[in-house]
Amino acid sequence: MSKIIISPSILSSDFANLGRDIRMIEKAGADWVHVDVMDGHFVPNITIGVPVVKSIRKVTGLPLDVHLMIENPRKFIKPFADAGANIITFHYEAVERTEILELSEYIKNFGLKSGLAIKPDTNPEEIIEYIGGFDMILVMTVEPGFGGQEFIKICAQKLPFFREYADEDLILQVDGGINDETARVCTRLGANSLVAGSYIFNSENVSEAIGSLR
């Protein structure tokens, strides 16, 4: 497998020093910056929006990996694209099935990569017919909404299923409870992109933490 893409989640960063922390992970070897967008409806938390992504774009050249944990993602695709997102992922559970592939194309029309995310309780077979229309599938290994949760091991068993049916260039990302041990579980099962928040930002040596995930 090619190099594992490490996408630190700024949900666990120091928001009072966000620019500093983003420059820190960039220097430490991060590949992407993962931006968790929550609306207080689809998930029980509210985080950051378009203005913050626009500000982040000014301080880093890394791809911005924007994860929309929101209702009505269509409304926000163009604003996030205009703000500087490089990847936009929305949730399968947040939209009608008839919208899924159309939304992916809408994202791609802005020159971005499109991603489809699933919650822990979602059966991977439900989205198998759609994966060919996406650049990335995001498997949540915690319930979306809050950082610092414990890894749900059974969710990682979805990864071989997707790897079997997907093109080899599909990015298969995992988000939730990722550390050096759970990273090895996920990459052995087929993941090639890992989102980690508290493990990276709470570590004493960020470079070593990022390196350990690979």
SEMAR-232115 format. One line per 3 residues: number of its first residue (from 1); for each residue x, y, z of N, C-alpha, C. Coordinates in steps of 0.001 Angstrom, whole numbers, padded with zeros to 6 digits, m for minus. Layout:
<lumdos>
NUM) X Y Z X Y Z X Y Z  ...
</lumdos>
This chain:
<lumdos>
1) 000842 m001196 000000 000000 000000 000000 000878 001248 000000  000421 002296 m000646 001162 003547 m000686 001160 004216 000692  001854 005317 000769 001984 006055 002023 000627 006323 002665
4) 000561 006151 003978 m000662 006435 004721 m000812 007948 004878  m001979 008461 004516 m002279 009889 004617 m002716 010196 006048  m001976 011070 006711 m002316 011459 008079 m003000 012824 008052
7) m004209 012869 008603 m005035 014077 008581 m005407 014458 010013  m004549 015228 010699 m004855 015604 012085 m006130 016443 012184  m006971 016093 013131 m008231 016817 013334 m008016 018008 014257
10) m008296 019193 013739 m008102 020396 014549 m009151 020531 015641  m010106 019598 015705 m011070 019605 016803 m010351 019512 018146  m009171 018891 018146 m008404 018730 019383 m007291 019761 019535
13) m007238 020728 018642 m006196 021755 018729 m006598 022821 019739  m005697 023762 019967 m005969 024917 020818 m006553 026011 019926  m007852 026217 019994 m008507 027156 019082 m008036 028591 019287
16) m007509 028895 020460 m006968 030232 020694 m005641 030429 019978  m005036 029312 019570 m003760 029350 018855 m003818 028438 017629  m004903 028543 016874 m005158 027609 015787 m004099 027707 014692
19) m003739 028920 014313 m002713 029071 013295 m001398 028441 013704  m001024 028652 014958 000209 028052 015476 000161 026540 015411  m000979 025958 015826 m001091 024505 015856 m001089 023907 014458
22) m001700 024593 013509 m001702 024091 012135 m000299 024138 011543  000419 025211 011789 001805 025269 011328 002646 024179 012000  002316 023867 013249 003038 022826 013981 002851 021458 013331
25) 001610 021090 013006 001384 019768 012410 001927 019699 010988  001905 020831 010290 002478 020853 008943 003979 020571 009016  004655 021241 009927 006095 021041 010104 006399 019626 010576
28) 005468 019029 011338 005673 017694 011912 005390 016564 010934  004920 016896 009718 004744 015861 008709 003318 015479 008380  002337 016239 008842 000944 015951 008482 000760 016104 006976
31) m000146 015314 006420 m000439 015380 004987 m001615 016292 004681  m002647 016222 005502 m003848 017030 005345 m004181 017676 006689  m005120 018606 006672 m005708 019170 007891 m007186 018788 007893
34) m007597 018043 008921 m008987 017578 008997 m009823 018592 009772  m010896 019039 009145 m011751 020075 009726 m013138 019489 009972  m013492 019318 011236 m014799 018757 011603 m015822 019876 011723
37) m016818 019834 010863 m017872 020851 010846 m019149 020220 011390  m019646 020745 012506 m020834 020191 013174 m021865 021289 013380  m023135 020916 013237 m024200 021931 013232 m025134 021899 014437
40) m024919 020962 015374 m025815 020873 016518 m027142 020206 016214  m027316 019721 014980 m028547 019033 014574 m028240 017595 014151  m027389 017455 013140 m027007 016109 012713 m026207 015413 013800
43) m025400 016181 014496 m024665 015684 015670 m024889 016657 016829  m024747 016191 018072 m025075 017037 019236 m023935 017953 019662  m023357 018662 018705 m022282 019579 019029 m022205 020617 017917
46) m021626 021765 018212 m021422 022817 017222 m019939 023146 017208  m019354 023196 016013 m017931 023511 015948 m017721 024729 015048  m016905 024572 014023 m016507 025730 013231 m017203 025748 011877
49) m017128 026904 011221 m017800 027068 009943 m016893 027658 008885  m017530 028217 007869 m016827 028713 006686 m015765 029771 007015  m016038 030769 007866 m015019 031792 008116 m013718 031232 008676
52) m013806 030207 009517 m012597 029624 010083 m011800 028885 009006  m012494 028157 008137 m011799 027478 007041 m011099 028500 006148  m011754 029601 005892 m011137 030663 005087 m009871 031193 005753
55) m009904 031306 007063 m008733 031767 007811 m007619 030725 007800  m007993 029448 007947 m007008 028370 007931 m006283 028332 006586  m007030 028559 005524 m006438 028510 004187 m005268 029477 004042
58) m005292 030565 004800 m004246 031580 004703 m002953 031176 005390  m003013 030173 006284 m001827 029847 007075 m001192 028509 006716  m001781 027779 005753 m001199 026484 005388 m001427 026183 003916
61) m000468 025460 003361 m000615 024964 002005 m001107 023533 001954  m001318 022923 003141 m001807 021545 003174 m003250 021469 002672  m003628 020345 002060 m005028 020153 001685 m005940 020211 002910
64) m007062 020902 002760 m008051 021005 003835 m009129 019954 003606  m009198 019043 004552 m010053 017855 004518 m011293 018162 005368  m012349 018658 004726 m013509 019183 005447 m014585 018108 005560
67) m014906 017762 006789 m015863 016697 007106 m017152 017337 007604  m018170 017295 006758 m019451 017929 007089 m020344 016969 007864  m020451 017196 009149 m021390 016442 009988 m022591 017338 010227
70) m023307 017580 009127 m024389 018568 009143 m025573 018086 008318  m026725 018650 008627 m027887 018469 007776 m027766 019389 006557  m028398 018999 005475 m028407 019806 004256 m027007 020223 003804
73) m026125 019268 003564 m024757 019617 003170 m024673 020396 001859  m025624 020190 000959 m025589 020892 m000324 m025451 022406 m000141  m026139 022930 000837 m026159 024373 001069 m024767 024935 001341
76) m023871 024095 001864 m022579 024592 002320 m021401 024147 001450  m021659 023368 000415 m020558 022894 m000424 m019855 024047 m001123  m020594 024899 m001786 m019961 026034 m002480 m019248 026972 m001497
79) m019881 027361 m000376 m019160 028222 000561 m017846 027633 001065  m017829 026329 001355 m016581 025721 001810 m015576 025589 000671  m016054 025323 m000525 m015152 025287 m001679 m014520 026657 m001893
82) m015328 027692 m001829 m014826 029057 m002005 m013855 029453 m000898  m014047 028869 000303 m013186 029195 001442 m011831 028511 001372  m011700 027507 000483 m010399 026873 000316 m010333 025390 000617
85) m011480 024731 000790 m011464 023289 001016 m010892 022567 m000198  m010226 021456 000046 m009725 020592 m001032 m010478 019275 m001122  m010978 018816 000005 m011783 017602 000080 m013027 017955 000888
88) m014192 017573 000384 m015421 017753 001161 m016111 016395 001283  m016340 016004 002520 m017013 014743 002829 m018326 015039 003528  m019392 014406 003055 m020684 014537 003725 m021162 013159 004169
91) m022170 013140 005016 m022644 011880 005581 m023783 011271 004777  m023634 009989 004535 m024685 009199 003887 m026009 009353 004625  m025952 009400 005954 m027174 009436 006767 m027851 010809 006752
94) m027179 011826 006188 m027715 013191 006227 m028486 013580 004969  m028511 012700 003966 m029116 013063 002683 m030032 011946 002178  m030840 012291 001199 m031666 011294 000523 m030779 010487 m000432
97) m031116 009232 m000607 m030297 008379 m001476 m030214 008918 m002898  m031277 009534 m003366 m031282 010062 m004728 m030313 011223 m004905  m029859 011817 m003796 m028944 012961 m003856 m027477 012569 m003835
100) m027168 011347 m003434 m025800 010997 m003069 m024809 011224 m004208  m025049 010607 m005353 m024097 010736 m006459 m024123 012134 m007057  m025293 012748 m007049 m025401 014117 m007550 m024553 015072 m006709
103) m024588 014903 m005393 m023791 015749 m004513 m022294 015528 m004719  m021917 014278 m004967 m020514 014003 m005243 m020052 014752 m006490  m020851 014716 m007528 m020497 015426 m008757 m020457 016933 m008528
106) m021368 017416 m007728 m021396 018849 m007404 m020080 019265 m006735  m019604 018458 m005798 m018329 018726 m005136 m017194 018704 m006152  m017176 017690 m006992 m016095 017540 m007975 m016087 018677 m008990
109) m017244 019268 m009248 m017315 020382 m010194 m016506 021594 m009734  m016215 021664 m008442 m015381 022747 m007910 m013898 022374 m007943  m013595 021206 m008507 m012211 020754 m008565 m011735 020099 m007286
112) m012669 019666 m006450 m012342 019068 m005154 m012514 017557 m005197  m011930 016884 m004222 m012220 015474 m004001 m013499 015355 m003184  m014294 014330 m003486 m015541 014119 m002747 m015432 012887 m001871
115) m016014 012982 m000675 m016002 011866 000257 m017393 011570 000788  m017625 010303 001105 m018887 009868 001707 m018566 009188 003028  m019186 009672 004109 m018921 009150 005451 m020095 008327 005953
118) m019777 007338 006782 m020829 006546 007430 m020592 006477 008927  m021696 006492 009663 m021662 006353 011118 m021411 004890 011512  m021075 004654 012788 m020798 003283 013223 m021926 002292 012987
121) m023172 002715 013102 m024283 001771 012965 m024686 001506 011522  m024107 002200 010570 m024500 002031 009171 m023809 000813 008561  m024604 m000025 007944 m024093 m001226 007281 m023364 m000825 005999
124) m022132 m001255 005812 m021395 m000857 004610 m022062 m001278 003307  m022864 m002342 003362 m023538 m002794 002150 m024516 m001742 001620  m024977 m000858 002504 m025924 000168 002082 m025331 001151 001087
127) m024014 001332 001123 m023429 002349 000245 m022574 001761 m000872  m022559 000449 m001005 m021677 m000168 m001984 m021965 000314 m003398  m023205 000601 m003701 m023544 001036 m005062 m023072 002452 m005370
130) m022666 003189 m004333 m022283 004589 m004530 m020772 004817 m004529  m019993 003854 m004055 m018583 004160 m003782 m017793 004498 m005042  m018215 003989 m006183 m017516 004304 m007418 m017608 005772 m007805
133) m018532 006481 m007216 m018703 007894 m007518 m017935 008822 m006599  m017142 008257 m005703 m016427 009064 m004707 m014929 008823 m004768  m014192 009829 m004324 m012741 009702 m004195 m012357 009089 m002858
136) m013239 009222 m001861 m012908 008771 m000510 m014156 008268 000209  m013979 007211 000971 m014994 006722 001903 m014425 006898 003310  m015220 007497 004185 m014803 007729 005575 m015615 006831 006506
139) m014916 005945 007177 m015535 005034 008141 m015344 005616 009537  m016443 005970 010178 m016377 006489 011543 m016248 005327 012524  m015249 005423 013390 m015037 004396 014412 m015355 004928 015805
142) m016067 006051 015844 m016731 006570 017042 m018027 007212 016552  m018934 007500 017479 m020119 008253 017110 m019710 009701 016844  m020041 010230 015694 m019618 011601 015389 m020229 012614 016348
145) m019429 013630 016657 m019939 014692 017507 m018916 015241 018493  m018049 014380 018997 m017095 014822 020007 m015755 014119 019806  m014670 014811 020135 m013347 014220 020084 m013050 013426 021348
148) m011962 012661 021296 m011487 011952 022478 m012254 010706 022850  m013064 010164 021925 m013833 008964 022240 m013003 007701 022010  m013492 006602 022580 m012791 005329 022450 m013136 004655 021127
151) m012148 004103 020500 m012239 003385 019229 m013227 002216 019327  m014156 002143 018367 m015115 001029 018302 m014538 m000003 017332  m013950 m001040 017868 m013160 m001969 017067 m013963 m002638 015958
154) m015221 m002962 016244 m016012 m003685 015249 m016212 m002867 013976  m016178 m001548 014097 m016362 m000695 012918 m015227 m000863 011915  m014050 m001182 012414 m012904 m001365 011518 m013084 m002563 010595
157) m013989 m003476 010964 m014223 m004644 010119 m014932 m004283 008815  m015384 m003050 008697 m015979 m002601 007433 m014913 m002357 006366  m013689 m002137 006804 m012630 m001736 005877 m012324 m002800 004820
160) m012157 m004070 005161 m011893 m005063 004123 m013035 m005177 003115  m014248 m004974 003575 m015408 m005012 002677 m015277 m003940 001600  m014973 m002719 002016 m014815 m001639 001047 m013603 m001871 000153
163) m012518 m002340 000731 m011302 m002557 m000059 m011541 m003614 m001123  m012391 m004598 m000837 m012678 m005663 m001801 m013438 m005127 m003004  m014364 m004203 m002763 m015241 m003746 m003836 m014772 m002463 m004515
166) m013845 m001752 m003894 m013462 m000430 m004406 m012302 m000515 m005387  m012180 000523 m006211 m010998 000668 m007050 m009785 000852 m006141  m008616 000489 m006641 m007424 000555 m005807 m007032 001981 m005451
169) m007516 002959 m006219 m007161 004348 m005920 m008126 005023 m004947  m009126 004291 m004454 m010035 004858 m003465 m009282 005167 m002178  m009506 006359 m001635 m008972 006698 m000314 m009949 006163 000723
172) m009466 005313 001593 m010307 004710 002631 m009833 005266 003969  m010620 006193 004492 m010234 006955 005685 m010975 006451 006918  m010299 006517 008059 m010887 006135 009343 m010761 007309 010300
175) m011830 007552 011050 m011863 008684 011983 m012501 008243 013283  m011733 008381 014389 m012307 008116 015707 m011460 007189 016546  m010872 007728 017621 m010108 006896 018536 m008805 006372 017952
178) m008233 007117 016999 m007013 006638 016348 m005786 006996 017181  m004989 005970 017451 m003682 006137 018100 m002721 005158 017439  m001515 004981 017988 m000556 004111 017323 m001033 002668 017236
181) m001804 002199 018211 m002285 000817 018193 m003465 000639 017248  m004470 001516 017363 m005643 001376 016491 m005306 001700 015041  m004299 002537 014827 m003856 002822 013460 m003379 001553 012778
184) m002625 000738 013501 m002123 m000517 012919 m003271 m001457 012577  m004281 m001497 013433 m005463 m002315 013149 m006089 m001871 011833  m006273 m000568 011685 m006980 m000036 010517 m006183 m000184 009229
187) m004889 000088 009288 m004101 m000027 008058 m003954 m001479 007618  m003882 m002393 008574 m003840 m003819 008198 m005124 m004242 007498  m006227 m003599 007852 m007523 m003950 007275 m007844 m003175 005995
190) m006931 m002290 005593 m007121 m001639 004299 m007211 m000138 004287  m007216 000516 005450 m007276 001978 005486 m005983 002579 004947  m006098 003685 004220 m004894 004391 003780 m004941 005880 004114
193) m005880 006265 004967 m005921 007625 005503 m006454 007555 006929  m005770 008243 007839 m006146 008203 009249 m006346 009610 009780  m007468 009801 010457 m007756 011062 011139 m007459 010843 012624
196) m006661 011712 013194 m006361 011620 014624 m006349 013018 015206  m006978 013165 016351 m007034 014467 016995 m006256 014515 018283  m006852 014012 019348 m006230 014118 020670 m004897 013383 020735
199) m004767 012267 020025 m003509 011529 020051 m002353 012393 019548  m002621 013197 018540 m001575 014066 017984 m001400 015329 018814  m002481 016041 019044 m002363 017356 019676 m002041 017291 021167
202) m002309 016149 021803 m001978 016009 023222 m000631 015333 023454  000049 015003 022382 001321 014304 022533 002441 015289 022863  003475 014790 023488 004633 015618 023825 005505 015864 022600
205) 005464 014951 021651 006248 015080 020429 005330 014818 019241  004882 015871 018604 003895 015753 017529 004464 015016 016331  005713 015258 016006 006352 014565 014870 006382 013057 015100
208) 006741 012662 016304 006782 011231 016612 005388 010627 016595  004397 011365 017093 003018 010870 017101 002527 010642 015676  002779 011591 014801 002360 011435 013399 003106 010277 012756
211) 004399 010184 013001 005183 009100 012436 004732 007733 012910  004291 007644 014158 003878 006356 014718 002595 005834 014067  001805 006722 013486 000562 006295 012843 000822 005621 011491
214) 001994 005858 010956 002331 005243 009670 003003 003898 009846
</lumdos>
